[in-house]
């Protein structure tokens, strides 16, 4: 059991250290279980990915606390071409928090009590089922709770995102297609865990295209590599141009059609497991046909070979929600490493 407390809520220094402490410590204990002598529950957790049970009393749900929770949890996912919330929220009353509900994979408990001297967050794992994350936010009154939630939004979102990511990473490490993972390692020097269901669609010496085809949707992944010439390779324009060169190798449904990148993609630099990546988000289209959807790509430099390696993930799902498909692909990069490279 881990308890995080902000003694003086209005002090910016305390809030900053809280954020750092929360994410650092939680990354060390996620899915280890409670440390108070309570054994991990062996029952399997329930619920869909990015689904969240919020345990909240009616007065709080109908007031500023509920408004703040909805603004945080139902905020639209960025760069998806239809409105989808960050989480699917199921609210239950404290009295309805029974045995069935307690086995959900993600639980957020809102506790407003005058006996609570200061706002705090309590993080527990595998309390009622496994794998499970239970986060309890406590505050002495509604106004303090609403403010605390608003100030702690990035920490709360990061906790539940990390929990979902770790579930995916554990599943990929156990059940992923080892033959494809070995092929990627041999071709690119890139260690990568993949989800179940992916098959090889096409390959060239510096390019591999994999996908998981479903009746109404498709998750695609292509890995490619090319020489690194300098920092100018990591401008948005250069990364889009490189993506278009390799995306053109992915054929569309009609003769002569192929994947292209829609203008106005976005880029930022990101550190993942100690390695620097250029993350690019945007939308893809098909030249010569009518298809499209969101994509996210991650590019890094292999310092041993002086080559850029890109992991590009895209989703085609015209009728079904895209959020979970894309996030599952995004999680793949968190398994990535380049054996022998000092940048790992």
C-alpha positions, 0 to 999 in steps of 0.5 A, a space after each residue: 500500500 502506498 499513500 501520497 499526501 500533499 500537506 500544503 495544497 497551495 504550495 507549487 513546490 509541494 505540488 511539483 514534488 508530488 507529481 514526481 514522487 507519485 509517478 516514480 514510486 507507482 512505476 516501481 509497484 504497479 501490479 506488485 500488490 499491496 504491501 500491508 500484508 494483504 495477499 493479492 486476490 487471485 480472481 481475474 479482473 473484469 472490464 474492457 480496456 480504458 474502462 473505469 469505475 468511478 465510485 462517487 456519492 450523488 451530491 458530489 457527482 451532481 456538483 463541482 466534483 462530478 463536473 471536474 471528474 467528467 472534464 478530466 476523464 471524458 476529455 476527447 482523445 487527441 488526433 483521432 478523427 471522431 470524438 472519443 473520451 480518454 476513458 469510458 466511465 461507469 459511475 456507481 454509488 458507494 452503496 453499489 460498490 459490491 462484489 461484482 463491481 469490485 472486480 473491475 480492472 480500474 477503480 477510482 474511489 472519491 471520498 469526501 469526509 470532514 475527518 480527512 484533514 488534507 487531500 491525498 491519493 491512495 494507490 493500491 493494486 490487485 485488491 479485489 482481483 488481478 490485475 487491478 488498479 484501485 485509486 482512492 482520492 480523499 479530501 475534507 470537503 467538495 471544494 477542496 476535492 474539486 480543486 485537488 482533482 483538477 490540480 492532479 489530473 495529469 497524475 490520475 490519467 498517468 496512473 490509469 494509462 500506465 496500468 493499461 500499458 503494463 497489462 498490454 506489455 505483459 500480454 505481449 511478452 507472454 503471448 506475442 508472435 516470437 517468429 515475427 519479433 525475431 525477424 524484426 530483431 534480425 533485420 533492424 536490430 530492434 527488440 520489440 514485443 508484438 500483440 497476438 494476431 499480427 501477420 507479415 504482409 510485406 517486407 524489403 531489406 529496410 521495411 516490414 509491414 505487419 497487420 492484424 485484420 479483423 472483420 470491421 477494422 485493421 491494426 497496422 504496423 510498419 517498421 522501416 530504417 534509413 541512414 541518419 545524416 544529421 539533426 535535420 532528419 528529425 524535423 517534422 517535414 523530414 519525418 513526414 517525407 520519410 514516412 511517405 516514402 515507406 507508406 507508399 509501399 503499403 497498397 490500397 484496395 484499388 490498383 495503383 493506390 497506396 498510403 499517404 500522410 495527410 498534411 498537418 501532422 504533429 511532432 514532439 520529442 519523448 523519452 521512453 525507457 531512457 531512449 529519445 524518440 520523435 513522436 509524430 501523430 496525424 492522419 493517413 489517407 490512401 492516394 487513389 481510393 477512399 480510406 483513412 484513419 489515425 496514425 502515430 509513429 516513433 523514430 529514434 537513432 541506432 547509434 551503432 549503425 547510424 540509422 533511423 529506425 521508425 515504428 509506425 502504427 495506424 488504425 483503419 476502423 470506419 465504423 468502430 471506435 479507434 481509441 483502444 486499437 491505436 493505444 494498444 499499438 502505441 504501447 508496443 514502443 514501450 517494449 522497444 530496445 536496441 541491444 548493444 546501443 548505449 542510447 537504451 
